[in-house]
């Protein structure tokens, strides 16, 4: 997390996220997300996104508490 926060502060998180999502052409060669980002870093970005979603949503209604339980399950699956 500290590394991802450091990347965010340095303005490098958005390009990393985009590399994880899109195919791009670099020097005439197609670069896929698998080539651009490691599995571990992709996993950490996914966990960060799940937690951010959970923090932004859960607590507004009773329905969002149920969604929070689902996001907790997804987080636990990818964290282990």
GUMAR-466120 format. One record per residue: x, y, z of N, C-alpha, C, CB in turn; residue number from 1; residue in three letters. Coordinates in Angstrom, 2 decimals, decimal comma, padded with zeros to 5 digits. Glycine has a CB too. Layout:
pt nX=X	nY=Y	nZ=Z	caX=X	caY=Y	caZ=Z	cX=X	cY=Y	cZ=Z	cbX=X	cbY=Y	cbZ=Z	seq=NUM	type=ALA .
...
//
This chain:
pt nX=000,82	nY=-001,18	nZ=000,00	caX=000,00	caY=000,00	caZ=000,00	cX=000,87	cY=001,25	cZ=000,00	cbX=-000,93	cbY=-000,01	cbZ=001,19	seq=1	type=UNK .
pt nX=001,91	nY=001,24	nZ=000,81	caX=002,78	caY=002,42	caZ=000,87	cX=003,40	cY=002,70	cZ=-000,50	cbX=003,89	cbY=002,22	cbZ=001,92	seq=2	type=UNK .
pt nX=003,76	nY=001,64	nZ=-001,19	caX=004,34	caY=001,79	caZ=-002,53	cX=003,31	cY=002,39	cZ=-003,50	cbX=004,84	cbY=000,43	cbZ=-003,05	seq=3	type=UNK .
pt nX=002,08	nY=001,92	nZ=-003,45	caX=001,04	caY=002,45	caZ=-004,33	cX=000,72	cY=003,91	cZ=-003,98	cbX=-000,24	cbY=001,59	cbZ=-004,23	seq=4	type=UNK .
pt nX=000,69	nY=004,23	nZ=-002,70	caX=000,45	caY=005,61	caZ=-002,30	cX=001,60	cY=006,49	cZ=-002,77	cbX=000,27	cbY=005,71	cbZ=-000,76	seq=5	type=UNK .
pt nX=002,82	nY=005,99	nZ=-002,67	caX=003,98	caY=006,73	caZ=-003,16	cX=003,89	cY=006,97	cZ=-004,65	cbX=005,25	cbY=005,98	cbZ=-002,84	seq=6	type=UNK .
pt nX=003,46	nY=005,96	nZ=-005,40	caX=003,27	caY=006,13	caZ=-006,84	cX=002,19	cY=007,18	cZ=-007,13	cbX=002,89	cbY=004,79	cbZ=-007,49	seq=7	type=UNK .
pt nX=001,14	nY=007,18	nZ=-006,34	caX=000,07	caY=008,16	caZ=-006,52	cX=000,59	cY=009,57	cZ=-006,29	cbX=-001,11	cbY=007,86	cbZ=-005,58	seq=8	type=UNK .
pt nX=001,35	nY=009,75	nZ=-005,23	caX=001,90	caY=011,07	caZ=-004,92	cX=002,88	cY=011,54	cZ=-006,00	cbX=002,59	cbY=011,06	cbZ=-003,56	seq=9	type=UNK .
pt nX=003,57	nY=010,61	nZ=-006,62	caX=004,55	caY=010,95	caZ=-007,66	cX=003,90	cY=011,09	cZ=-009,04	cbX=005,65	cbY=009,88	cbZ=-007,71	seq=10	type=UNK .
pt nX=002,58	nY=010,88	nZ=-009,12	caX=001,89	caY=010,99	caZ=-010,40	cX=002,11	cY=009,80	cZ=-011,32	cbX=002,33	cbY=012,23	cbZ=-011,09	seq=11	type=UNK .
pt nX=002,51	nY=008,67	nZ=-010,75	caX=002,81	caY=007,50	caZ=-011,57	cX=001,75	cY=006,39	cZ=-011,46	cbX=004,15	cbY=006,94	cbZ=-011,18	seq=12	type=UNK .
pt nX=000,76	nY=006,59	nZ=-010,62	caX=-000,25	caY=005,55	caZ=-010,44	cX=-001,20	cY=005,47	cZ=-011,63	cbX=-001,04	cbY=005,80	cbZ=-009,16	seq=13	type=UNK .
pt nX=-001,61	nY=006,60	nZ=-012,18	caX=-002,54	caY=006,60	caZ=-013,31	cX=-001,93	cY=005,90	cZ=-014,52	cbX=-002,94	cbY=008,05	cbZ=-013,69	seq=14	type=UNK .
pt nX=-000,68	nY=006,22	nZ=-014,91	caX=-000,09	caY=005,48	caZ=-016,04	cX=000,03	cY=003,98	cZ=-015,77	cbX=001,29	cbY=006,05	cbZ=-016,37	seq=15	type=UNK .
pt nX=000,33	nY=003,61	nZ=-014,52	caX=000,42	caY=002,20	caZ=-014,16	cX=-000,94	cY=001,53	cZ=-014,29	cbX=000,96	cbY=002,04	cbZ=-012,73	seq=16	type=UNK .
pt nX=-001,98	nY=002,20	nZ=-013,79	caX=-003,34	caY=001,66	caZ=-013,88	cX=-003,76	cY=001,50	cZ=-015,34	cbX=-004,34	cbY=002,58	cbZ=-013,14	seq=17	type=UNK .
pt nX=-003,45	nY=002,49	nZ=-016,16	caX=-003,81	caY=002,41	caZ=-017,57	cX=-003,05	cY=001,29	cZ=-018,27	cbX=-003,54	cbY=003,73	cbZ=-018,26	seq=18	type=UNK .
pt nX=-001,80	nY=001,08	nZ=-017,90	caX=-001,03	caY=-000,04	caZ=-018,48	cX=-001,64	cY=-001,38	cZ=-018,09	cbX=000,44	cbY=000,02	cbZ=-018,01	seq=19	type=UNK .
pt nX=-002,28	nY=-001,40	nZ=-016,91	caX=-002,91	caY=-002,64	caZ=-016,44	cX=-004,25	cY=-002,90	cZ=-017,12	cbX=-003,11	cbY=-002,57	cbZ=-014,93	seq=20	type=UNK .
pt nX=-004,80	nY=-001,87	nZ=-017,77	caX=-006,12	caY=-002,01	caZ=-018,38	cX=-006,12	cY=-002,09	cZ=-019,90	cbX=-006,96	cbY=-000,87	cbZ=-017,97	seq=21	type=UNK .
pt nX=-005,16	nY=-001,43	nZ=-020,54	caX=-005,23	caY=-001,25	caZ=-021,98	cX=-004,01	cY=-001,80	cZ=-022,70	cbX=-005,39	cbY=000,21	cbZ=-022,32	seq=22	type=UNK .
pt nX=-004,22	nY=-002,21	nZ=-023,93	caX=-003,12	caY=-002,58	caZ=-024,82	cX=-002,64	cY=-001,29	cZ=-025,46	cbX=-003,56	cbY=-003,65	cbZ=-025,90	seq=23	type=UNK .
pt nX=-001,33	nY=-001,11	nZ=-025,51	caX=-000,78	caY=000,09	caZ=-026,13	cX=000,37	cY=-000,28	cZ=-027,06	cbX=-000,32	cbY=001,08	cbZ=-025,06	seq=24	type=UNK .
pt nX=000,66	nY=000,64	nZ=-027,94	caX=001,77	caY=000,43	caZ=-028,87	cX=002,95	cY=001,28	cZ=-028,37	cbX=001,37	cbY=000,81	cbZ=-030,35	seq=25	type=UNK .
pt nX=004,07	nY=000,60	nZ=-028,13	caX=005,29	caY=001,28	caZ=-027,67	cX=006,41	cY=000,94	cZ=-028,64	cbX=005,66	cbY=000,86	cbZ=-026,21	seq=26	type=UNK .
pt nX=006,92	nY=001,95	nZ=-029,30	caX=008,00	caY=001,76	caZ=-030,28	cX=007,64	cY=000,70	cZ=-031,33	cbX=009,29	cbY=001,37	cbZ=-029,57	seq=27	type=UNK .
pt nX=006,40	nY=000,74	nZ=-031,79	caX=005,97	caY=-000,17	caZ=-032,84	cX=005,62	cY=-001,57	cZ=-032,38	cbX=007,01	cbY=-000,26	cbZ=-033,85	seq=28	type=UNK .
pt nX=005,64	nY=-001,81	nZ=-031,07	caX=005,34	caY=-003,13	caZ=-030,52	cX=004,13	cY=-003,02	cZ=-029,61	cbX=006,58	cbY=-003,72	cbZ=-029,74	seq=29	type=UNK .
pt nX=003,18	nY=-003,97	nZ=-029,75	caX=002,02	caY=-003,98	caZ=-028,86	cX=002,43	cY=-004,46	cZ=-027,49	cbX=000,90	cbY=-004,86	cbZ=-029,43	seq=30	type=UNK .
pt nX=002,01	nY=-003,73	nZ=-026,48	caX=002,32	caY=-004,06	caZ=-025,09	cX=001,01	cY=-004,36	cZ=-024,38	cbX=003,11	cbY=-002,90	cbZ=-024,38	seq=31	type=UNK .
pt nX=000,85	nY=-005,59	nZ=-023,94	caX=-000,38	caY=-006,00	caZ=-023,26	cX=-000,25	cY=-005,74	cZ=-021,77	cbX=-000,68	cbY=-007,50	cbZ=-023,52	seq=32	type=UNK .
pt nX=-001,37	nY=-005,72	nZ=-021,05	caX=-001,29	caY=-005,53	caZ=-019,60	cX=-000,37	cY=-006,57	cZ=-018,93	cbX=-002,68	cbY=-005,61	cbZ=-019,00	seq=33	type=UNK .
pt nX=-000,40	nY=-007,78	nZ=-019,43	caX=000,45	caY=-008,81	caZ=-018,84	cX=001,94	cY=-008,48	cZ=-018,99	cbX=000,16	cbY=-010,17	cbZ=-019,49	seq=34	type=UNK .
pt nX=002,29	nY=-007,81	nZ=-020,08	caX=003,67	caY=-007,39	caZ=-020,29	cX=004,03	cY=-006,15	cZ=-019,46	cbX=003,90	cbY=-007,11	cbZ=-021,77	seq=35	type=UNK .
pt nX=003,03	nY=-005,33	nZ=-019,16	caX=003,28	caY=-004,03	caZ=-018,55	cX=003,31	cY=-004,05	cZ=-017,03	cbX=002,24	cbY=-003,07	cbZ=-019,00	seq=36	type=UNK .
pt nX=002,65	nY=-005,03	nZ=-016,43	caX=002,49	caY=-005,01	caZ=-014,98	cX=002,56	cY=-006,43	cZ=-014,43	cbX=001,15	cbY=-004,33	cbZ=-014,57	seq=37	type=UNK .
pt nX=003,21	nY=-006,60	nZ=-013,31	caX=003,34	caY=-007,94	caZ=-012,72	cX=002,02	cY=-008,38	cZ=-012,11	cbX=004,46	cbY=-007,95	cbZ=-011,66	seq=38	type=UNK .
pt nX=001,89	nY=-009,68	nZ=-011,93	caX=000,68	caY=-010,22	caZ=-011,30	cX=000,52	cY=-009,64	cZ=-009,90	cbX=000,74	cbY=-011,78	cbZ=-011,24	seq=39	type=UNK .
pt nX=001,61	nY=-009,55	nZ=-009,16	caX=001,55	caY=-009,03	caZ=-007,79	cX=001,07	cY=-007,59	cZ=-007,73	cbX=002,91	cbY=-009,13	cbZ=-007,14	seq=40	type=UNK .
pt nX=001,58	nY=-006,76	nZ=-008,62	caX=001,16	caY=-005,36	caZ=-008,65	cX=-000,30	cY=-005,25	cZ=-009,10	cbX=002,07	cbY=-004,54	cbZ=-009,59	seq=41	type=UNK .
pt nX=-000,70	nY=-006,06	nZ=-010,06	caX=-002,10	caY=-006,07	caZ=-010,50	cX=-003,01	cY=-006,47	cZ=-009,35	cbX=-002,29	cbY=-007,03	cbZ=-011,70	seq=42	type=UNK .
pt nX=-002,59	nY=-007,44	nZ=-008,58	caX=-003,36	caY=-007,90	caZ=-007,43	cX=-003,49	cY=-006,77	cZ=-006,39	cbX=-002,71	cbY=-009,14	cbZ=-006,79	seq=43	type=UNK .
pt nX=-002,39	nY=-006,07	nZ=-006,14	caX=-002,41	caY=-004,96	caZ=-005,17	cX=-003,34	cY=-003,84	cZ=-005,64	cbX=-001,00	cbY=-004,42	cbZ=-004,95	seq=44	type=UNK .
pt nX=-003,32	nY=-003,54	nZ=-006,94	caX=-004,23	caY=-002,52	caZ=-007,49	cX=-005,69	cY=-002,96	cZ=-007,34	cbX=-003,90	cbY=-002,25	cbZ=-008,97	seq=45	type=UNK .
pt nX=-005,94	nY=-004,23	nZ=-007,58	caX=-007,30	caY=-004,76	caZ=-007,42	cX=-007,76	cY=-004,64	cZ=-005,97	cbX=-007,36	cbY=-006,22	cbZ=-007,88	seq=46	type=UNK .
pt nX=-006,90	nY=-004,99	nZ=-005,03	caX=-007,26	caY=-004,89	caZ=-003,62	cX=-007,51	cY=-003,44	cZ=-003,22	cbX=-006,15	cbY=-005,48	cbZ=-002,74	seq=47	type=UNK .
pt nX=-006,69	nY=-002,52	nZ=-003,73	caX=-006,89	caY=-001,11	caZ=-003,46	cX=-008,24	cY=-000,64	cZ=-004,01	cbX=-005,74	cbY=-000,27	cbZ=-004,06	seq=48	type=UNK .
pt nX=-008,57	nY=-001,06	nZ=-005,22	caX=-009,84	caY=-000,66	caZ=-005,84	cX=-011,03	cY=-001,22	cZ=-005,07	cbX=-009,89	cbY=-001,15	cbZ=-007,30	seq=49	type=UNK .
pt nX=-010,93	nY=-002,46	nZ=-004,62	caX=-012,02	caY=-003,07	caZ=-003,84	cX=-012,22	cY=-002,30	cZ=-002,55	cbX=-011,72	cbY=-004,58	cbZ=-003,53	seq=50	type=UNK .
pt nX=-011,13	nY=-001,98	nZ=-001,87	caX=-011,22	caY=-001,26	caZ=-000,60	cX=-011,75	cY=000,16	cZ=-000,79	cbX=-009,84	cbY=-001,22	cbZ=000,08	seq=51	type=UNK .
pt nX=-011,30	nY=000,83	nZ=-001,85	caX=-011,79	caY=002,19	caZ=-002,12	cX=-013,29	cY=002,16	cZ=-002,42	cbX=-011,02	cbY=002,82	cbZ=-003,31	seq=52	type=UNK .
pt nX=-013,72	nY=001,17	nZ=-003,20	caX=-015,14	caY=001,02	caZ=-003,51	cX=-015,93	cY=000,80	cZ=-002,22	cbX=-015,37	cbY=-000,15	cbZ=-004,49	seq=53	type=UNK .
pt nX=-015,44	nY=-000,09	nZ=-001,39	caX=-016,11	caY=-000,41	caZ=-000,13	cX=-016,20	cY=000,84	cZ=000,76	cbX=-015,36	cbY=-001,53	cbZ=000,60	seq=54	type=UNK .
pt nX=-015,10	nY=001,56	nZ=000,87	caX=-015,09	caY=002,76	caZ=001,73	cX=-016,04	cY=003,83	cZ=001,23	cbX=-013,68	cbY=003,33	cbZ=001,81	seq=55	type=UNK .
pt nX=-016,14	nY=003,97	nZ=-000,09	caX=-016,99	caY=005,01	caZ=-000,67	cX=-018,47	cY=004,66	cZ=-000,62	cbX=-016,59	cbY=005,27	cbZ=-002,11	seq=56	type=UNK .
pt nX=-018,81	nY=003,39	nZ=-000,57	caX=-020,20	caY=002,97	caZ=-000,72	cX=-020,86	cY=002,53	cZ=000,58	cbX=-020,28	cbY=001,86	cbZ=-001,70	seq=57	type=UNK .
pt nX=-020,17	nY=001,72	nZ=001,34	caX=-020,79	caY=001,04	caZ=002,48	cX=-021,11	cY=002,04	cZ=003,60	cbX=-019,88	cbY=-000,08	cbZ=003,01	seq=58	type=UNK .
pt nX=-022,33	nY=001,90	nZ=004,12	caX=-022,74	caY=002,69	caZ=005,27	cX=-023,86	cY=003,67	cZ=004,99	cbX=-021,58	cbY=003,42	cbZ=005,78	seq=59	type=UNK .
pt nX=-024,20	nY=003,85	nZ=003,74	caX=-025,26	caY=004,80	caZ=003,40	cX=-026,66	cY=004,25	cZ=003,64	cbX=-025,13	cbY=005,23	cbZ=001,97	seq=60	type=UNK .
pt nX=-026,83	nY=002,95	nZ=003,38	caX=-028,14	caY=002,32	caZ=003,58	cX=-027,92	cY=000,90	cZ=004,08	cbX=-028,98	cbY=002,34	cbZ=002,27	seq=61	type=UNK .
pt nX=-028,99	nY=000,25	nZ=004,47	caX=-028,89	caY=-001,16	caZ=004,87	cX=-028,44	cY=-002,01	cZ=003,70	cbX=-030,24	cbY=-001,67	cbZ=005,42	seq=62	type=UNK .
pt nX=-028,88	nY=-001,65	nZ=002,50	caX=-028,49	caY=-002,40	caZ=001,30	cX=-026,97	cY=-002,34	cZ=001,10	cbX=-029,22	cbY=-001,86	cbZ=000,06	seq=63	type=UNK .
pt nX=-026,37	nY=-001,19	nZ=001,36	caX=-024,92	caY=-001,09	caZ=001,14	cX=-024,13	cY=-001,91	cZ=002,15	cbX=-024,48	cbY=000,38	cbZ=001,21	seq=64	type=UNK .
pt nX=-024,70	nY=-002,16	nZ=003,33	caX=-024,02	caY=-003,05	caZ=004,28	cX=-023,92	cY=-004,46	cZ=003,70	cbX=-024,75	cbY=-003,08	cbZ=005,64	seq=65	type=UNK .
pt nX=-024,97	nY=-004,90	nZ=003,03	caX=-024,93	caY=-006,22	caZ=002,38	cX=-023,89	cY=-006,24	cZ=001,26	cbX=-026,33	cbY=-006,59	cbZ=001,81	seq=66	type=UNK .
pt nX=-023,81	nY=-005,15	nZ=000,51	caX=-022,78	caY=-005,06	caZ=-000,53	cX=-021,38	cY=-005,08	cZ=000,09	cbX=-022,97	cbY=-003,78	cbZ=-001,37	seq=67	type=UNK .
pt nX=-021,26	nY=-004,47	nZ=001,26	caX=-019,98	caY=-004,47	caZ=001,96	cX=-019,54	cY=-005,88	cZ=002,33	cbX=-020,07	cbY=-003,63	cbZ=003,21	seq=68	type=UNK .
pt nX=-020,49	nY=-006,72	nZ=002,70	caX=-020,15	caY=-008,12	caZ=002,99	cX=-019,63	cY=-008,82	cZ=001,74	cbX=-021,38	cbY=-008,86	cbZ=003,55	seq=69	type=UNK .
pt nX=-020,23	nY=-008,50	nZ=000,60	caX=-019,78	caY=-009,10	caZ=-000,66	cX=-018,38	cY=-008,60	cZ=-001,02	cbX=-020,77	cbY=-008,77	cbZ=-001,80	seq=70	type=UNK .
pt nX=-018,13	nY=-007,31	nZ=-000,84	caX=-016,79	caY=-006,80	caZ=-001,17	cX=-015,75	cY=-007,37	cZ=-000,20	cbX=-016,76	cbY=-005,25	cbZ=-001,13	seq=71	type=UNK .
pt nX=-016,14	nY=-007,60	nZ=001,05	caX=-015,22	caY=-008,22	caZ=002,00	cX=-014,84	cY=-009,63	cZ=001,54	cbX=-015,85	cbY=-008,28	cbZ=003,41	seq=72	type=UNK .
pt nX=-015,81	nY=-010,37	nZ=001,02	caX=-015,54	caY=-011,71	caZ=000,51	cX=-014,58	cY=-011,66	cZ=-000,69	cbX=-016,85	cbY=-012,40	cbZ=000,11	seq=73	type=UNK .
pt nX=-014,84	nY=-010,71	nZ=-001,59	caX=-013,97	caY=-010,57	caZ=-002,78	cX=-012,57	cY=-010,19	cZ=-002,33	cbX=-014,54	cbY=-009,51	cbZ=-003,78	seq=74	type=UNK .
pt nX=-012,46	nY=-009,25	nZ=-001,40	caX=-011,16	caY=-008,82	caZ=-000,90	cX=-010,41	cY=-010,00	cZ=-000,28	cbX=-011,33	cbY=-007,70	cbZ=000,13	seq=75	type=UNK .
pt nX=-011,10	nY=-010,75	nZ=000,56	caX=-010,45	caY=-011,90	caZ=001,21	cX=-009,97	cY=-012,93	cZ=000,20	cbX=-011,42	cbY=-012,56	cbZ=002,19	seq=76	type=UNK .
pt nX=-010,75	nY=-013,15	nZ=-000,83	caX=-010,36	caY=-014,12	caZ=-001,86	cX=-009,05	cY=-013,71	cZ=-002,53	cbX=-011,48	cbY=-014,25	cbZ=-002,93	seq=77	type=UNK .
pt nX=-008,93	nY=-012,41	nZ=-002,90	caX=-007,74	caY=-011,94	caZ=-003,61	cX=-006,56	cY=-011,65	cZ=-002,68	cbX=-008,09	cbY=-010,70	cbZ=-004,40	seq=78	type=UNK .
pt nX=-006,86	nY=-011,42	nZ=-001,39	caX=-005,78	caY=-011,12	caZ=-000,44	cX=-005,01	cY=-012,38	cZ=-000,05	cbX=-006,34	cbY=-010,45	cbZ=000,81	seq=79	type=UNK .
pt nX=-005,66	nY=-013,53	nZ=-000,14	caX=-004,99	caY=-014,78	caZ=000,29	cX=-004,28	cY=-015,48	cZ=-000,83	cbX=-005,98	cbY=-015,72	cbZ=000,89	seq=80	type=UNK .
//
